[in-house]
């Protein structure tokens, strides 16, 4: 799969052709048109905006990409990492924003679980899914990328678990990009009251091929529900990655959200968790590993909107070569969110003297009976530890791999799914270079 796709660009004509080809109901086409108007009105984010001031878009040219096109002949998705050795209850695969394969255990479908291509299921089950669509928890007006995604999303996936239903086995989603391809995937996860599920979602690209991902994740965790959500970003190193991700966690619900960020040329992600019901809890885990001239920027927000809620965020990054990681975190507590317990931490391990990590924790608290703390660290790999390991027969690369694994262990210990721990550890281990 080496051919590069020819695009028609993001023009009014190409957008109208995109709409006509989809044949969607009027309510959805109207929503897309409103978002397109925002896209045409907005400029690319400027460097004087707080979330974008550390992201350089001068080398990004949107006109080199275009709306999702037909798949090139013989195209096939890249390999998945998270599904190896896992007994899955269902899977969904897309390539260049086009659905490729989908399956769900019939027993779960009989219990009302909806899982698969959002393109298909939104038309078949609009009675259930449309209300969540209409809520637009990620506004198209946030920035130009959010507007572009809202207008042009395609090839996304949906998981809906009805009230009181438990999905015992994980479900898996893979989104791939081929050379010059684009992905406008939208992930919609809905767990109704008392439901429980595990979703493993990953992205993948090939080699250093150019590509564009402009996506959104919208998550609803109903009262008393339990969601374990793993989101691995493993694009090829030529892919531009822009995403807005937001979860609403309701009364006494639990969300464990694990981010793995390994790929892409440049990533700019806004990850928000809103605790909207009393007693809600969210644990957010992040593992970032960079190489070459990659830059990964994550803006996280733990928004406490109700009483007696708890949020716990731990992001760890390891950097080599001339790569850069930016983490900017915020805990926001509304005036009525008393008895809040919020924590956030970011640690960075520098494997090269040329790498750079920006860590910016923050608190914005309006309530007066809360416990909110934060912290961050950055440091170079310990030469004494390397010397100690080499004295016992390890090569330098083996020693660094062991140190990196130990650095990430605190996050891995939080991940309850063994295959995910193994996949992240192996993927990071393969990226570690040999340094003198």
N, C-alpha and C positions, 0 to 999 in steps of 0.2 A: 504494500500500500504506500507508494511513494509519490503518486501524482498529486498535484496541488489543485484544489478546487477553485473554479472561477466563480466569483460572486457578482451579484447585481447591485451591491451597495445598499445603503440605507437612504433611499430616496422615497418621495411620495408615491411614485409609480410602482416601485418594488414593494412598498408596504401595501398598496391597494391590491397588487397581484397576490401577495401573501394572504391577505384577508379573503380574496375571492376563492383561492384554492382550498381554504380550510372549511368553508361552508358552515360556519358556526352560527348558533342562535343570535338574534339581534342584541340581546342584553350583553352578551360577551363581546360581540363586535363593537358595540358602542363603548364598552369599557376600554377596549384596545385603542379605539380612535381618540378617546380622551387622553390616554397615556401618550399616544403618539404626538398629540398637540403639545404636551409638556416636554417631550423629548426635543421637539423642534424649537421650543421657546428657551430651553435651558442650554447653557454653555457647559463645557467640561468643568469639573470642580477646580477652583483656583487655589493657589498655594497659600493664600491668606485665610483659608478655612482651616480650623483647628485639626480636623480629622485628615486633611489632605496636605498639610504643610510639609510633611516629611516624605511625600510621594511625588516623584518626578515623572510627569507624563509626556515630556517632550519627545520621547522616542515612540510614543504610542500614536498610531495613525488609524483612526476608526474606519477611514475610507478604504483601507486594505482588506476589510472584511465586509460581510453582507448578511442578508437574511438567510436562514437555513435553506439549503438547496438539496437536490436529490443526492443520494449516496453515490459515490463513484463505484464503478463496476468492480466487483471482487473485494469491496471493503469489508472489514470485519473488526469487531471491537478488540481493544487491547485486553490483556489478561487481568483478571481480578486478583487481589491479594487477600481480602478479608473472608472469602467464602471457602478457602481451602480447608477440607476436613470438617466442614460444618454441615450438620443435618438441617437443611433449610426448609421452612414452611412455604417459601415462595421466592421468586426472583423476577427482576425487571431489568432489562438491558436496553440501552439506547446508544446510538452513534451519531454524532453531528446533529443532535436534537431530533433524531428520527427513531421511533420505537423499533427495536429489532426482535426482542423476545420477551415473553411474559408468562408467568405460571403462578398458581396459587393452589395450595392444598384444597381439594373440593370440600373437605369436611369443614374448613374454616369459612369458605364461601357460603356454605349452607347455614352457618351461624351468623351470617350478616357481615363478615369481614370483607372489606373492599380493598384490593391492592392491585397495582399495575400501572399501566400507562394513563397519565392524567388526560392526554388528548382523547383517548377512547372513553374513559370512565366518566369524564365530566359530561359528555353527551348522554351516556346511558343512565347515570345516576345523579342528574342535576338536582333532583328533589332533595337529596341529602347534602351534596357538596356545594351547591350554589350559595347557601347562607354564609358559609365560611369564606367563599370567594368574595362575596359582597362586602365582608368586613374590612378587606384590604388592610391587614395589620402592618404591611409594609407599604407606605404611601408612594405612589409614582412620582410625587412631587419632591421627594427627598433629594435626589440629584439626577443628573442626566442618565446615569447607568440604570437607576431604579426605573425611570420612565421608559427607557429603551426595553428593559426586560418586561415590564408590564404590558407594553404594546406588542412585543414579539415573542413572548415565551412559547415554547413548543418542546415536545418530547419529554415532558416532566413526568413525575411519578406521584402517586397518592397512596397513603395508608389510612384507612378508616377502620377503627375497631369499636363496635357498638357497646353500649352500656353493659358492664358486668362480664364481658368476654375476656378471657386470658388467652393470648397466643403464646404457647409454650416455646416453640422453636423460633429462631431469628428469621427475619425476612431480609433480603439482600437486593440492593440497587447498584447498578454499574452504569455510569455515563462516560462515554469515550469520545475522543476527538481525533480525527485523522489529519493529515497534512493540510494546513490552510483552513481547517474546518472551524465551525463555531458551535457553541453549546449554549442554548437559552433555557436550560432546564429549570423547572419550577418544582420544588418538593413541598407537598402538602401532607402534613401528618395530623390526624385527628383521633384522639382517644377520648371516648365519652366516659361518663362517670363510672368509676370502679374498674375500668378496662386496664389491661396490661399487655405490653409488647416490647420486643427488641428489634430495632431497625439498624442494619449495617449498610451504610451508603458510601460509595467511593467513586472517585473520578480517576480517569487514566488517559494518558496520551502516549505518543510514540516518539522516542528520541528527542531531538531538539526542534521538531517541526513547529512552525508558527501556528497559532490558534487563538481563539477568543472565547472566553466563558463569561457570560453576563447572566447571573442567576439569582434565585431567591429561595429561601426556605421559610415556610410558615408552619408553626407547630402549635397545636392546641392540646393541652393536657387537662382533661376535665377533672371535676372534683373527685378526690380519692384515687385517681388513676396513677399508673406507674409506667414510665417510658424510659428505656435505655436506648440512647441514640448515638451511634458512632458515625462520624463524618470525616472520611479520609480524603484529603486533597492530594492527588498524586499525578497531576498533569505533567506532560513533558515540559522541558525547561524553555520552550519557545512560546508558551501559552500565557496570555494576559488574563488575569483572573480577577473579576469584580463581582462581589456578592453582598447581598443584604440577607441576614438570617435573624429571625426573631421567634421566640417562644413565649406563649402565655400559659402560666402555670396556675391552676385554680385551687380552690380550697382543699387542704390536706393532700394535695397531689405531690408526686415526686418525679423529678426529671434528673437523669444522669446523662450529660451531654459531653461526649469526648471528641475533641478535634485533633486530627493528625494533619499537619501541614508540611509537606515534603517537596512538592513540585511547583511548577509555574516559573515564568520569568519574573513577573511582578504580580503580587497578590494584594488586593485591598479589600478587606472584609470587615463588615460591621456585624457583630454578633451581640444580640440583645436578649436578655432573659427578663421577663416581667412577671413578678410574683403578685398575682392579682386577687388571690383568695386567701383568707386567713389560714395560717398553718402550712402554707405551701413551702416546698423545699426544692432547691436546685443545686446540683453539684456539677461544676463545669471544669473539665480537664483539657489541657492543651499540650501537645507535643509538636515542636517545630524544629526542623533540621534543614539547614541551608548550605549551599555550595556555590562555587563560581561567583557570578555577580547577581545572584538572586536577591530580591527584596520581598519580604513578607511583612505586611502591615495588618495588624488585627486591632480593631477598636472594640472593646467589650463594655457592656453596660449591664449591671445587675440592678434592676429597678424594683425597689420594694414599694408596693402600692397598698399593701394590706398588713394587718397586725400579725405578730407571732410568726413571721416568715424567716427562713434561713437560706442563705446562699453562700457557697464555698467555691471559690475559683482558684485553680492552680495551673499556671502556664509555665512550661519549661522550654527553653530554646538552646540548641547547640549550633554554633556557626563556624564555618571554615572558609578558606580562600578570602575573597573580597566581598562576601555576602553581608546582608544587613537584615536585621529583624527589628520591627517597631511594634511594641505593645503599648497601648494606651487604654487603661482600664478605669472605670468609674463605678462606684457604688452610689446610687441615688436613693434616698429615703424620703418618701412623701410625708407630709405633716401628720397624717393619720396612721402611719405605719409604725405604731409603737411596738416595743419588744422585738425590734428587728435584730437579727444576728447575721452580720455580713462580714465576709473575709475575702481578700483577694491577694494573690502573690504571684510574682513573676521572677524566675531565675534564669540566668543566661550563662552558658559555658562557651568561652571563646577558644577555638582550636587554632586560630591564626591571628597574628598581630594586626592583620589588615581588615579583619571582620569588625562589624560595628553593631551594637545593640542599644536601642533606645527604649527605656522602660519608664512609663509615666503613669503611676497609680494616682487615683483621685477619689475624694469623697465629697458628696453634696447631700447634706443631712438637714432636714427640716423638722424631724421629730426630736423629742428630748429624752426619751427613755430607750436608748438603743446601745448595741455593742457592735461597732464597726472598726475593723483594723485592716491594714494593708502593708505590703512590703515588697521589696525587689532587690535582687543582687545581680552582679555581673563579675565574672572573673575568668582568668586564663586557666587552662588545664595545668594541673600540678606536675611539674617536672620530677619532683621526688617520688610521686606515685608511679610515674612512668619508669624511672630508674629502678624502683623496687620490683616492679613487674618484670622488667627485662632481666634483672638478676636471677629470676626464676625461669628463664628460658623463653619468655614471650618475645615476639618481635615488637617493634615500636607500634606498628599498626594494630596488632593484637592487644597491646597494652591500652592504646587509646580507645579501642572498641570496648574494652572492659570498663574503662573509666566512664565513657559515655553511657553505657548500659546502666552503670550504677547511678549516674546523675539522673537518668530518667526513671529509675526504679520507683521513686515516690509516686509518680503518675501511674506507672504500670500497675502498682499495687492497688490502685483505685479501680482499675478496669477488671470487671468480673468475668469477662469472656476471654478464655485462654487463647483462642485463635487470633483474637485482635491483638493481644499482647505479643504473641509470637510474630505476627505479620509486621507490626510496627518495629519491633526489635530487629528483625531480619532486614527490612527495608532501610533502616537507618544504618545498620552495620555494613551494608553493601556500599553505602555512599562515603564512608570514612576513607580519606586518602592516606597515602604513605608520606609522612613528613620526616625530614632529616632531623 
